[in-house]
């Protein structure tokens, strides 16, 4: 029998996270204070994060030890399997080898607990009693709810109001793990009240929810804030995915020519790609890494590399990144995790330096790819993951045209059990494509400069 | 680090299913023809099932080889992990060791594909072009939809109308795997039209849906019928669960004192318990096996052991089993998979002979147990599985009172991602207990004898 799944035992789990900053040819520019526009010092982040996470955020060490207590909790669902998509390959009639790393077996059903657990751990160690966060479709909020339950920390989740109303399952999951969930914008924060005063019917956005969660964290010394993507320490924690995959490819006696992952803030992509990029940057092994974004939120392929806020209200530090502008309102596609205006600093720097590639794909093509995958591989993917699968199918098609074969690895970052309505829309022909015009994008980006003069464009 | 998960490699997957008939001290009574009341011969089942499955249904061989092609498909999600519930044990403050076999990682999210795959395989081998089946909450229909997609067979699912309307997610999953789903009772069958003539607003039942699926199968020579529980060959296929668990307990250098599983038709319970019961019946190792049913559908603890139909219309053979009467309408509890009037012949015989135990638990206690489990172990269980967890907590409590410890194994037969509304009802205090009176049960059972004189009571 040909081996379909490459499994690691618990004692083979990687003991270190990988920090790509150590190997970047160009170090990323520093974050700037939103008011002074001066580089911020680590201690300025103290109201938001415990010291250990701030240290990781600014670290240039290549490897960072995973605490024993975190490894214990990772064991609840890790190591995750590397799976060869034999059934899909057969259905496609391709000689390409397709592998996927499946992160959907976690408590929240995605890769998010990989960082939720260490974040909750470091907060607990620092005596923090409550963590606030935002969530869009609910993946991140679910992961943090679970992690906080593990360490006895209270968890307040500000959930984008449209999701709160349309996706009750995710809210109930968070409640099941013991978290409090508030629809955002809410009346609980000044930021929320501001948004509501401006638009009482606002359905919310990730940027608004971040503003609310941050505001609540800075007001109380026992409360901290937690983010599920974008930041360096979040990407760092996710590298457990790629570190495992490296070991599993050794077992498979194989190596990927191309790695594909969706990119919302960047943690999904970074998680699987960064450890392989280390091998590339150190000159050991070549690999193409492709970040896939939705056509309706094309920050990597159509955005601009500049300093921008992470949130709508302008509370967060300014980060140098590919962005569509922090007031950009992405169309309400089903891949909620990819509806974010900016890309993480690290992923942005890699793209700017030509070390990784990016591609934007419309959502109907993504659901078509995901449905095919489900039928043959038996896992119904999350809408975010469908973006990776669509790119895989494009790679296979390209290989056919070129008469070549290749080994493809993608991150199946989550399952779609809680997203079946999206599949229903697809099956019933109710999925819309949201075509952004060049003018809309330019308009959104230009707004930053006109309305928020404190941003510093970098050329 | 203490080992949490015991994983088998694909090449360690058991190569044989176990047929408990070979070891039963009292062989079960034969099924009877619904009209003649005479024992049926295997060929009478030919309109419904392919020959290979009929052979398995009546086999007395102890072990039956799993075909290589089925093992290949099992590899899509098997072997499943055996997991030590360290986090739950700690939360309970118990010295008991709690293990669970997790079947929720399959394409449908439960143990059901273990039999759906071989059933689809044998049908495909026999040239069958379409399979009809019924489904309650949708677990079985999802599993068969996936299995049929693997072998290119068309799949028609008759879904209990109340579930069809209340649980759209399951329907969409079946559609995603390519199946046709019809609400039952439907206008497509004579049985359906009969039910609707009697009650145009009927919300359906599993018994009605079976009648519809059976009727469609017998009408066409290229169409067969498939059942997701109750029958001997279905229970046989599920023994892969317990066979794996036996190997995994060897790895753990441990052995269960008690095994707990929910019982709807019996395949969940049989799957995990039968291989351990072999060791017990052969005098090798003692074990208690407890089947758990909902208080609102207590066939094992309050039903009668007698011949009864598997369906409402009276199409199926008469089977000797613990039953509440085939017209019994279980309350609409959330554990849809446990809402069935009868128990499989094999489980019924084992209970009658005192080889296994049974217990009925009310649903609120089950959701309380399941929620506790979710919070600590990170898996939100299916409502059916919550019944097992509630029994585990009772076993732990009992051990505490007795001042003993024990090793407990239970079947975590599925996840609850598609059942979050049930958890919401629980959290909001909207779960009702359905208390059956003795009179209601007696009335339901007596109806069989009065209205269906062809049943033969066995004393």
Interface residues (C-beta under 8 A of the other chain):
Chain A: X1 X3 X4 X5 X7 X9 X10 X11 X68 X71 X72 X75 X76 X77 X87 X105 X106 X107 X109 X113 X146 X149 X150 X168 X169 X172 X173 X175 X176 X177 X178 X371 X374 X375 X376 X377 X378 X379 X380 X415 X417 X418 X420 X421 X423 X424 X427
Chain B: X1 X3 X4 X5 X7 X9 X10 X11 X68 X71 X72 X75 X76 X77 X87 X105 X106 X107 X109 X113 X146 X149 X150 X168 X169 X172 X173 X175 X176 X177 X178 X371 X374 X375 X376 X377 X378 X379 X380 X415 X417 X418 X420 X421 X423 X424 X427
